[in-house]
Amino acid sequence: MKRNLGFAGRAIGFFLIFAVCYHAYCKWITPKFYTDMDWPATTTCSGFYELEKDSADVLFLGSSHGVTSFVPQELYDRYGITSYNLSTDEQSVVTSYYWLKEALRRQSPRAVVLECYFCFPYYVDEPLNSSETATRKAFDFMKWSPVKAEAVETICELDEKQDVWSYYFPHLRYHERWISEGFDRNDYTYRTMAGRSELKGYSPLRFYLGEAGEGFVPHDMESDAGYAEMAPLMREYLDKIRDLCREEDISLILTITPAVSANIEMCRTVQAYAEENGCDFISFNEQGVYGQMGYVMAEDNCDDGHPNLWGAVKITDYMGSVLSGQFGIAGRTAKQWEETKADYEFIADACGVIHTGEIESFLARLDHEQYAVVITYQGDSCTLEKSAVEALRQLGLSVDLAGQSWCNYLAVLADGQVLTEQLACGEIAYQCALEGGQLPLYAVGGRSDAGGYYCEVGIDGEIYRNENGGLNVFLYNLRNRRLVDSRQYDA
């Protein structure tokens, strides 16, 4: 009897060890999408589970249009309203429905805001109106529960190309990934990067649409324009979201965010649906709303479908006035939103860096512990203005480049301190590891074989090279592991 119990114990122990190892293996091979990308679905999903229970009064859902439009920290900073943005790129309304069901297991929101761009045909050859990749991105890091089991069953019934077991056992889907794609740095940094969800689902874009947006004319919703047709499955799941919100006594607000690609027919269809079903609808493309926001498509959108940070702030501020006024959602003090105020301020400032033109103004914005800065100079003579030299001194650098000739210069700053500053006639090189040894960096500069000048910087496996002399500045965000900007100034 004791022998049998011993065997059973060893079997159970082996099974537990195998289960732990298999779970770790599956997490390792599953693709991850963090804040070093524009569409950080993994961070969005993982970060949601970090929220304290019943702490979010508003939930945002939708596709990439929602990801880039609604800024929870802005909503909190201005109105005190707590929220989380559960939008993901190419989010089908089917996906929105199941993420809402999952969210309601942990949160009791007073309002749900659904961005409706994907109510209309987008991928006409895909049963879910979105790619399998986008669907898996949205569900791979949803925790297992009856909701996820139901979602997986539904997805695979609707899309016969997808297999239920590959969701339960991810190695069936991803085991050959290392052959076809290869692993990347994100596969080894889940614990570090998954926790960096300071923006609570929002992802900022920082470029301007420019000339392509100058001809945009806001919609006159009272015109005799026609109506677009929703994709039938999307309409079915929009009804399910409506019913679920009614059951839970949640206000449902439908929106279409500013986009050249969102025509008036789409907006009129959603408006008609809202009127028929007792929902609220805000078209941010409508004349009155667009004008009240002071929105300028050429300046406030990044492309024809997505707002940049400054456009998102305008959208969120308008939404805040509606939530606090029409829906009576009062502000409050919430620890998890208080703790991320400084992170939001830094990220907003980082987005603006690329639009800073003058060298003095640009250098003045680099003094932050979350930046790694590499500065090189190669040339026959340096004629930097005094103001630029002073800006370099303000960064803690001591070498006076003004008037230097036939020199190579290299400085590396990180964690708020100068790691190296070198001036020499020959080639200069430096290497180190940042972020507690997690982030390798090297920099080298000198003359090329052709007799010109060059500098090369490698950070976290990415290589940036410039064949020009003069002053070169490379700015890297250590927090989200992205190159913010690189500049070259003739000096």
C-alpha positions as CSV (number, residue, x, y, z in Angstrom):
1,M,0.0,0.0,0.0
2,K,2.8,2.4,0.9
3,R,4.6,1.5,-2.3
4,N,1.4,2.4,-4.3
5,L,1.1,5.7,-2.4
6,G,4.7,6.5,-3.1
7,F,4.3,5.8,-6.8
8,A,1.2,8.0,-6.9
9,G,3.0,10.8,-5.1
10,R,5.9,10.7,-7.6
11,A,3.4,10.6,-10.5
12,I,1.6,13.7,-9.2
13,G,4.9,15.4,-8.6
14,F,6.1,14.6,-12.2
15,F,2.8,15.9,-13.6
16,L,3.0,19.2,-11.6
17,I,6.6,19.7,-12.8
18,F,5.6,19.0,-16.4
19,A,2.6,21.3,-16.2
20,V,4.7,24.2,-14.8
21,C,7.4,23.6,-17.5
22,Y,4.8,23.4,-20.2
23,H,3.1,26.6,-19.1
24,A,6.4,28.4,-19.1
25,Y,7.2,27.0,-22.6
26,C,3.9,28.1,-24.0
27,K,4.3,31.6,-22.6
28,W,7.8,31.7,-24.1
29,I,6.7,30.7,-27.6
30,T,3.5,32.8,-27.8
31,P,4.2,36.1,-29.7
32,K,4.1,39.2,-27.5
33,F,3.3,42.8,-28.3
34,Y,4.5,45.3,-25.8
35,T,4.9,49.1,-25.7
36,D,7.9,49.0,-28.0
37,M,5.3,48.6,-30.7
38,D,2.4,50.9,-31.7
39,W,-0.2,48.1,-31.0
40,P,0.8,46.7,-27.6
41,A,-1.9,44.1,-27.2
42,T,0.0,41.9,-24.7
43,T,0.6,44.9,-22.4
44,T,-3.1,46.0,-22.8
45,C,-4.4,42.5,-21.8
46,S,-1.9,41.8,-19.1
47,G,-2.2,45.3,-17.6
48,F,-5.9,45.0,-17.2
49,Y,-5.5,42.2,-14.7
50,E,-3.3,44.5,-12.6
51,L,-6.3,46.8,-11.9
52,E,-7.8,46.7,-8.4
53,K,-11.3,45.2,-8.4
54,D,-14.1,47.6,-9.3
55,S,-11.6,50.5,-9.8
56,A,-12.5,51.5,-13.4
57,D,-15.7,53.5,-13.9
58,V,-15.4,53.5,-17.8
59,L,-14.2,50.9,-20.2
60,F,-13.1,51.6,-23.8
61,L,-13.4,48.9,-26.5
62,G,-12.7,48.8,-30.2
63,S,-10.1,48.5,-32.9
64,S,-6.8,50.4,-33.3
65,H,-9.0,53.5,-33.7
66,G,-9.9,53.1,-30.1
67,V,-6.4,52.2,-29.0
68,T,-5.1,55.6,-30.2
69,S,-8.1,57.8,-29.3
70,F,-8.9,57.3,-25.7
71,V,-6.3,58.2,-23.0
72,P,-7.3,56.9,-19.5
73,Q,-4.7,59.0,-17.8
74,E,-5.8,62.2,-19.5
75,L,-9.4,61.4,-18.5
76,Y,-8.3,60.9,-14.9
77,D,-6.0,64.0,-14.7
78,R,-8.7,66.3,-16.1
79,Y,-11.9,64.8,-14.7
80,G,-10.9,62.3,-12.1
81,I,-12.7,59.6,-14.0
82,T,-11.0,56.2,-13.8
83,S,-11.0,54.1,-17.0
84,Y,-9.1,51.4,-18.9
85,N,-8.7,51.1,-22.7
86,L,-9.3,47.5,-23.8
87,S,-9.1,48.2,-27.5
88,T,-6.7,46.2,-29.6
89,D,-5.7,46.5,-33.3
90,E,-8.3,45.0,-35.7
91,Q,-10.6,44.2,-32.8
92,S,-13.6,42.5,-34.2
93,V,-16.9,43.2,-32.4
94,V,-16.9,39.5,-31.5
95,T,-13.7,40.1,-29.6
96,S,-15.1,43.3,-28.1
97,Y,-18.0,41.4,-26.7
98,Y,-16.0,38.7,-25.1
99,W,-13.5,41.2,-23.6
100,L,-16.4,43.1,-22.1
101,K,-17.7,39.8,-20.6
102,E,-14.3,39.1,-19.2
103,A,-13.9,42.7,-17.9
104,L,-17.2,42.5,-16.0
105,R,-15.9,39.6,-14.0
106,R,-13.5,42.1,-12.3
107,Q,-14.9,45.6,-12.9
108,S,-18.3,47.3,-12.5
109,P,-18.1,50.2,-15.0
110,R,-20.8,52.8,-15.2
111,A,-20.2,53.3,-18.9
112,V,-18.8,51.4,-21.9
113,V,-17.5,53.3,-24.9
114,L,-17.3,51.2,-28.1
115,E,-15.5,52.5,-31.2
116,C,-17.6,51.2,-34.1
117,Y,-15.2,51.4,-37.1
118,F,-15.1,47.5,-37.2
119,C,-18.9,47.2,-37.3
120,F,-18.4,47.6,-41.0
121,P,-16.8,45.1,-43.5
122,Y,-13.0,45.4,-43.2
123,Y,-11.6,41.9,-44.0
124,V,-14.4,40.7,-46.3
125,D,-12.8,37.3,-46.7
126,E,-12.4,36.7,-43.0
127,P,-15.4,35.3,-41.0
128,L,-14.5,37.4,-38.0
129,N,-13.9,40.6,-40.0
130,S,-10.3,40.6,-38.7
131,S,-7.2,38.4,-39.2
132,E,-6.4,35.4,-37.2
133,T,-3.3,37.1,-36.0
134,A,-5.3,40.0,-34.5
135,T,-7.8,37.7,-32.9
136,R,-5.1,35.7,-31.2
137,K,-3.2,38.8,-30.1
138,A,-6.4,39.8,-28.3
139,F,-7.1,36.4,-26.6
140,D,-3.7,34.8,-26.0
141,F,-3.2,36.7,-22.8
142,M,-6.7,36.7,-21.6
143,K,-6.8,34.5,-18.5
144,W,-8.5,31.2,-18.7
145,S,-12.1,31.3,-17.4
146,P,-15.5,30.2,-18.6
147,V,-15.6,33.4,-20.7
148,K,-12.4,32.6,-22.5
149,A,-13.5,29.0,-23.1
150,E,-16.8,30.3,-24.6
151,A,-14.9,32.8,-26.7
152,V,-12.6,30.2,-28.1
153,E,-15.5,27.8,-28.9
154,T,-17.3,30.7,-30.7
155,I,-14.3,31.8,-32.6
156,C,-13.5,28.4,-33.9
157,E,-17.2,27.7,-34.9
158,L,-17.2,31.0,-36.9
159,D,-13.8,30.5,-38.4
160,E,-13.2,26.9,-39.5
161,K,-9.6,27.7,-40.2
162,Q,-8.9,28.0,-36.5
163,D,-8.6,25.1,-34.1
164,V,-9.9,25.0,-30.5
165,W,-7.1,22.9,-29.2
166,S,-4.5,25.4,-30.4
167,Y,-5.8,27.9,-27.9
168,Y,-5.7,25.4,-25.0
169,F,-2.3,24.1,-26.1
170,P,-0.5,27.0,-27.8
171,H,2.5,24.9,-29.0
172,L,0.2,23.4,-31.6
173,R,0.0,26.9,-33.2
174,Y,3.4,28.4,-32.4
175,H,5.8,25.4,-32.2
176,E,7.4,26.2,-35.6
177,R,7.6,29.9,-34.9
178,W,11.3,29.8,-34.1
179,I,11.9,28.3,-37.6
180,S,9.7,30.7,-39.7
181,E,10.1,33.9,-37.7
182,G,12.7,33.3,-34.9
183,F,12.4,34.5,-31.4
184,D,12.9,38.1,-30.4
185,R,13.8,40.0,-27.3
186,N,10.2,40.2,-26.1
187,D,10.2,36.4,-25.7
188,Y,12.7,36.8,-22.9
189,T,11.3,39.8,-21.1
190,Y,7.7,39.0,-20.3
191,R,7.8,39.8,-16.6
192,T,9.5,43.1,-17.2
193,M,7.6,44.4,-20.2
194,A,4.1,43.0,-19.3
195,G,4.1,45.2,-16.2
196,R,4.7,48.4,-18.1
197,S,1.1,49.3,-18.6
198,E,1.2,52.9,-17.2
199,L,-1.0,54.2,-20.1
200,K,-3.7,51.6,-19.3
201,G,-4.3,50.4,-22.8
202,Y,-3.7,53.6,-24.7
203,S,-0.9,53.7,-27.3
204,P,0.3,57.1,-28.5
205,L,1.1,58.0,-32.1
206,R,3.3,61.1,-32.7
207,F,3.4,62.0,-36.3
208,Y,1.2,64.5,-38.3
209,L,-1.0,63.5,-41.2
210,G,-0.2,66.8,-42.9
211,E,-1.3,67.6,-46.4
212,A,-3.4,64.5,-46.8
213,G,-5.7,65.8,-44.1
214,E,-6.1,69.3,-45.3
215,G,-9.1,68.7,-47.5
216,F,-11.2,66.9,-44.8
217,V,-14.7,68.3,-44.4
218,P,-16.6,67.5,-41.1
219,H,-19.9,65.6,-41.7
220,D,-23.3,67.3,-41.8
221,M,-25.3,64.5,-40.2
222,E,-28.5,66.2,-41.4
223,S,-27.6,65.8,-45.0
224,D,-29.3,63.4,-47.4
225,A,-26.3,61.1,-47.5
226,G,-27.1,57.4,-47.5
227,Y,-26.3,54.6,-45.1
228,A,-23.5,52.0,-45.0
229,E,-24.3,48.4,-44.3
230,M,-22.9,46.8,-41.2
231,A,-21.3,43.4,-41.5
232,P,-24.1,41.0,-40.4
233,L,-22.0,39.2,-37.7
234,M,-20.7,42.5,-36.4
235,R,-24.3,43.7,-36.1
236,E,-25.2,40.5,-34.2
237,Y,-22.5,41.0,-31.7
238,L,-23.2,44.7,-31.3
239,D,-26.7,43.6,-30.2
240,K,-25.1,41.3,-27.7
241,I,-23.0,44.1,-26.3
242,R,-26.1,46.3,-26.1
243,D,-28.0,43.5,-24.3
244,L,-25.2,42.8,-21.9
245,C,-24.9,46.5,-21.0
246,R,-28.6,46.6,-20.3
247,E,-28.5,43.6,-18.1
248,E,-25.7,45.2,-16.1
249,D,-27.2,48.7,-16.1
250,I,-24.2,50.1,-17.9
251,S,-24.5,53.1,-20.2
252,L,-23.4,52.2,-23.8
253,I,-21.8,54.9,-25.8
254,L,-21.1,54.2,-29.5
255,T,-18.4,56.3,-31.2
256,I,-16.6,56.8,-34.5
257,T,-13.3,58.6,-33.9
258,P,-11.8,61.2,-36.4
259,A,-10.8,59.5,-39.6
260,V,-10.7,60.5,-43.2
261,S,-11.5,56.8,-43.9
262,A,-14.7,57.0,-41.8
263,N,-17.3,58.3,-44.3
264,I,-20.6,59.9,-43.4
265,E,-22.6,56.8,-44.5
266,M,-20.9,54.8,-41.7
267,C,-21.6,57.5,-39.2
268,R,-25.2,57.8,-40.1
269,T,-25.7,54.0,-39.8
270,V,-24.3,54.0,-36.3
271,Q,-26.4,57.0,-35.4
272,A,-29.6,55.3,-36.6
273,Y,-28.7,52.2,-34.7
274,A,-28.2,54.2,-31.5
275,E,-31.5,56.0,-31.9
276,E,-33.3,52.7,-32.5
277,N,-31.7,50.9,-29.5
278,G,-31.6,53.6,-26.9
279,C,-27.8,54.1,-27.0
280,D,-25.8,57.2,-27.2
281,F,-23.6,58.0,-30.3
282,I,-20.8,60.5,-30.7
283,S,-19.4,61.0,-34.2
284,F,-16.2,62.9,-33.7
285,N,-16.3,63.6,-37.5
286,E,-19.6,65.6,-37.1
287,Q,-19.4,69.3,-37.7
288,G,-20.5,70.4,-34.2
289,V,-18.3,67.9,-32.2
290,Y,-15.3,68.4,-34.5
291,G,-15.5,72.2,-34.2
292,Q,-16.1,72.1,-30.4
293,M,-13.0,70.0,-30.0
294,G,-11.0,72.4,-32.2
295,Y,-9.8,69.4,-34.1
296,V,-7.6,69.8,-37.2
297,M,-7.3,66.6,-39.2
298,A,-3.9,67.5,-40.7
299,E,-2.4,68.2,-37.3
300,D,-4.3,65.9,-34.9
301,N,-4.3,62.7,-36.9
302,C,-1.3,60.5,-37.5
303,D,-2.7,59.0,-40.7
304,D,-6.1,58.7,-42.4
305,G,-7.6,56.6,-39.6
306,H,-5.8,57.2,-36.3
307,P,-5.4,60.3,-34.1
308,N,-2.0,61.2,-32.8
309,L,-1.4,62.0,-29.1
310,W,-2.6,65.6,-29.4
311,G,-5.7,64.5,-31.3
312,A,-6.4,61.8,-28.7
313,V,-6.1,64.4,-25.9
314,K,-8.8,66.5,-27.6
315,I,-11.1,63.4,-28.1
316,T,-10.6,62.3,-24.5
317,D,-11.2,65.8,-23.1
318,Y,-14.5,66.0,-25.1
319,M,-15.5,62.5,-23.9
320,G,-14.7,63.5,-20.3
321,S,-17.1,66.4,-20.6
322,V,-19.8,64.0,-21.8
323,L,-19.1,61.4,-19.1
324,S,-19.0,63.9,-16.3
325,G,-21.9,66.1,-17.6
326,Q,-24.5,64.0,-19.4
327,F,-23.8,60.7,-17.5
328,G,-22.9,62.2,-14.2
329,I,-19.8,60.1,-13.6
330,A,-18.0,61.9,-10.7
331,G,-14.3,62.1,-10.3
332,R,-12.4,60.5,-7.5
333,T,-8.9,59.9,-6.2
334,A,-7.5,56.5,-7.2
335,K,-4.1,55.3,-6.3
336,Q,-3.3,53.4,-9.5
337,W,-4.0,56.5,-11.6
338,E,-2.2,58.8,-9.3
339,E,0.9,56.7,-9.5
340,T,1.1,57.0,-13.3
341,K,0.7,60.7,-13.7
342,A,4.5,61.3,-14.1
343,D,4.7,58.4,-16.6
344,Y,2.1,60.0,-18.8
345,E,3.7,63.4,-18.6
346,F,7.0,61.9,-19.7
347,I,5.5,59.9,-22.6
348,A,3.6,62.9,-23.8
349,D,6.8,65.0,-23.7
350,A,8.7,62.2,-25.5
351,C,6.1,62.3,-28.3
352,G,6.8,66.0,-28.8
353,V,10.6,65.7,-29.1
354,I,10.6,64.8,-32.8
355,H,8.8,68.1,-33.5
356,T,11.5,70.2,-31.8
357,G,13.6,71.7,-34.5
358,E,16.3,73.9,-33.1
359,I,19.3,72.1,-31.7
360,E,19.3,74.0,-28.4
361,S,15.6,73.3,-27.8
362,F,16.1,69.6,-28.8
363,L,19.1,69.1,-26.4
364,A,17.2,70.8,-23.6
365,R,14.6,68.1,-23.7
366,L,17.0,65.2,-23.3
367,D,17.7,65.4,-19.5
368,H,15.6,62.6,-18.2
369,E,16.6,59.4,-16.4
370,Q,14.4,57.3,-18.7
371,Y,16.5,58.3,-21.7
372,A,19.7,56.9,-23.0
373,V,21.5,59.6,-25.1
374,V,24.5,59.0,-27.4
375,I,26.2,62.1,-28.8
376,T,29.0,61.9,-31.3
377,Y,30.9,64.5,-33.2
378,Q,33.3,63.9,-36.1
379,G,34.8,66.6,-38.2
380,D,37.6,69.0,-39.2
381,S,36.3,71.9,-37.1
382,C,33.4,72.4,-34.8
383,T,31.5,75.7,-35.0
384,L,28.6,75.1,-32.6
385,E,26.8,78.1,-31.4
386,K,27.3,79.1,-27.8
387,S,23.7,78.3,-27.0
388,A,24.2,74.7,-28.2
389,V,27.4,74.4,-26.2
390,E,25.6,75.6,-23.1
391,A,22.8,73.1,-23.8
392,L,25.4,70.3,-23.8
393,R,26.8,71.6,-20.5
394,Q,23.3,71.5,-19.0
395,L,23.2,67.8,-19.7
396,G,26.3,67.4,-17.5
397,L,28.9,67.3,-20.3
398,S,32.2,69.0,-19.7
399,V,34.1,68.9,-23.0
400,D,33.8,72.2,-24.9
401,L,33.3,71.3,-28.5
402,A,33.4,74.8,-29.8
403,G,36.5,75.3,-31.9
404,Q,37.6,71.7,-31.8
405,S,39.2,70.5,-35.0
406,W,40.2,67.1,-36.4
407,C,38.5,65.3,-33.6
408,N,36.2,62.5,-32.7
409,Y,33.9,63.0,-29.7
410,L,31.6,60.5,-27.9
411,A,29.4,60.9,-24.9
412,V,26.8,58.4,-23.5
413,L,24.2,59.4,-20.9
414,A,21.8,57.2,-19.1
415,D,20.0,56.9,-15.8
416,G,20.5,60.7,-15.3
417,Q,24.3,60.5,-15.4
418,V,27.2,60.7,-17.8
419,L,28.6,57.2,-18.4
420,T,31.4,58.3,-20.7
421,E,32.8,61.4,-22.4
422,Q,35.7,61.0,-24.7
423,L,37.6,63.3,-27.1
424,A,40.4,61.9,-29.3
425,C,42.0,62.1,-32.7
426,G,41.4,58.4,-33.6
427,E,38.5,56.1,-33.4
428,I,36.4,56.1,-30.2
429,A,34.4,53.2,-28.9
430,Y,32.3,52.5,-25.8
431,Q,30.1,49.6,-24.6
432,C,28.0,48.9,-21.5
433,A,24.8,47.2,-20.4
434,L,21.9,49.3,-19.2
435,E,18.8,48.4,-17.2
436,G,20.5,46.2,-14.8
437,G,22.5,44.4,-17.5
438,Q,19.4,43.7,-19.6
439,L,20.1,46.3,-22.4
440,P,23.4,46.1,-24.2
441,L,24.7,49.3,-25.8
442,Y,27.8,50.1,-27.8
443,A,28.9,53.2,-29.7
444,V,31.8,53.8,-32.1
445,G,32.8,56.7,-34.3
446,G,35.7,57.6,-36.5
447,R,36.9,57.8,-40.1
448,S,35.5,55.4,-42.7
449,D,37.7,53.6,-45.3
450,A,36.6,56.1,-47.9
451,G,38.1,58.9,-45.8
452,G,34.8,60.3,-44.5
453,Y,33.3,60.1,-41.0
454,Y,30.9,57.7,-39.5
455,C,29.2,56.8,-36.2
456,E,27.4,53.6,-35.2
457,V,25.2,53.0,-32.2
458,G,23.8,49.6,-31.2
459,I,21.1,49.5,-28.5
460,D,19.3,46.3,-27.5
461,G,20.2,44.6,-30.8
462,E,19.1,47.4,-33.0
463,I,21.9,49.2,-35.0
464,Y,21.8,52.8,-36.1
465,R,24.5,54.2,-38.4
466,N,25.2,57.6,-39.8
467,E,27.8,58.3,-42.5
468,N,27.8,62.0,-41.9
469,G,30.1,64.0,-39.8
470,G,29.1,66.8,-37.6
471,L,27.0,66.5,-34.4
472,N,24.9,63.3,-34.2
473,V,22.4,62.7,-31.4
474,F,20.7,59.4,-30.8
475,L,17.8,59.4,-28.2
476,Y,16.5,56.1,-26.9
477,N,13.6,55.6,-24.5
478,L,14.7,53.0,-21.9
479,R,11.2,52.6,-20.6
480,N,9.5,51.3,-23.8
481,R,12.8,50.3,-25.5
482,R,12.3,52.5,-28.6
483,L,14.4,54.9,-30.5
484,V,12.7,58.3,-30.0
485,D,14.7,60.3,-32.5
486,S,18.1,60.6,-34.1
487,R,19.5,64.0,-35.3
488,Q,22.4,65.1,-37.4
489,Y,23.6,68.7,-37.3
490,D,26.3,70.1,-39.5
491,A,28.7,71.8,-37.2
